[in-house]
Amino acid sequence: MKKLLIPALTLVLALILLIACGEATAEKAFINEYDYVGELHNEGLEYVFGELEKLKEKNNLDEENAIKCVKESTIDYVKSISSDIDENKCRAIMDHVYDDVVYSINFTKTISDTTIISDSTLYDSLSENQVILLQELKQIMYNDELKLEDIVNFEKDVELSLNEDEREIIYAFTSVARHSYQYWSESIDEWYHLLSDEEITLGKSTGFWGYLGEVGWKDAIGCVDGAIAGAGLGAIIGSIVPGPGTAAGALAGAGPGAVTGAIGASANKVLTDLYNRLK
């Protein structure tokens, strides 16, 4: 009997240790609590794509009409997920990301004699540590060999580099950047084939992954810029928060502006580049 009992006890102890180790690993697993911002970005892009398909069915998908469709469908989407939306402000955000984020981001700001990225309005709202980290992220994303895990690893490092309040806006930023990379790596050909019957796989193009990094970066800039416009300068921290009642999180405070800016920058950037490719 003892001979049977000892192996059985050993097996039970081994199972307990395995379960305990698994729980410890799960506890240490990184979770971006602002990931819903990126999820809404991708969901919004799918909504915009559906509206563009309807426009194509009417044989009315020239560049001017497509850009108008992006604006209107983005606002319609944000209205569908938020009761806290200033439609005029969202339209202004869409105009801003089209003119300033998609085309003319010029990041130059000096802090402590170090030149780091900035938009004169955007980065005035962030701490020096936040801006320095975004400089690091931009270098990661503007890389032709960019991989999804590069962004994930950066997110993990942020947890060690910033306090809880400072992490909030950076995590919203990285969530959008990462989800954008995922979305466009899977969907850019569908968007291209809305505009052209040419049989081509853009993912095989030289520099494609670096291009996705650029798009993701501008999407994230649109997110933070829209949040600032939506909440007021300096009102970012604590204002992009998930609310109760929906799986993805209802939007409050700066949230509608953040999602508007992210979707607007993303769809406008890619559409404009695709139309330019066809000219």
PyMOL commands that set and color helices and strands:
alter all, ss='L'
color gray80, all
select helices_A, chain A and resi 2-28+35-57+63-81+87-101+123-125+128-141+148-161+164-195+202-204+208-231+255-278
alter helices_A, ss='H'
color red, helices_A
select strands_A, chain A and resi 109-111+114-116+242-243+250-251
alter strands_A, ss='S'
color yellow, strands_A
deselect
rebuild
show_as cartoon
